[in-house]
């Protein structure tokens, strides 16, 4: 682990502000980067402001992406409200029978599945 910390030192020294702002967009690393940033010389007020701004930009970008894709999907499919109840029922049936199938396999064969 200490080898990884030493190897990442140049990256964190060079891009500390960019990483503090953009860590929300690094899937899988958003929980690790703040700990590593704590080992650098970044001050708390700077980190707090950059992290808050990054969170705001991340939330806006994903919200607008969701609205965009939902609007596009609604235009392609038409009125989703007509099919909404059927989609929920089919999803619940698949979840129920999938869980029952896994439990049956475990019961009959005695081994862990998923």
C-alpha positions, -999 to +999 in steps of 0.1 A: +000+000+000+028+024+008+042+018-027+010+030-042+009+061-020+045+070-030+038+062-067+008+085-067+026+114-050+035+133-083-001+131-095-015+144-063+010+172-059+005+184-095-033+182-097-045+186-061-071+212-069-084+194-100-087+162-080-105+179-052-130+193-077-134+163-100-132+133-076-170+129-078-166+119-115-140+092-107-162+062-103-149+038-077-123+063-064-146+089-049-141+074-014-104+069-017-093+103-032-104+124-001-082+103+022-052+107-002-059+144-005-057+146+032-020+136+029-013+165+007-008+202+015-044+212+006-061+233+032-095+224+046-113+256+033-099+250-002-109+213-002-143+222+012-151+248-015-137+226-043-155+195-031-188+215-028-184+230-062-176+196-077-206+180-059-229+208-073-215+203-109-219+165-106-255+167-093-264+192-121-248+171-149-264+139-138-298+155-132-298+171-167-285+139-183-314+121-166-339+146-178-325+145-213-326+107-216-360+105-200-374+131-225-357+112-254-371+079-241-406+093-238-405+106-274-393+072-286-418+051-267-446+075-265-466+080-234-450+058-208-479+063-183-500+039-204-474+011-199-462+021-164-483-004-144-475-033-168-438-026-166-438-026-128-458-059-127-434-076-151-404-064-132-418-076-099-427-110-115-391-114-128-376-105-094-399-129-076-393-158-100-356-151-102-353-152-064-374-183-062-352-200-089-320-192-070-335-205-037-346-236-054-312-242-069-296-237-035-321-260-018-318-289-043-281-287-050-270-274-017-245-248-031-243-211-030-256-193-062-246-157-067 
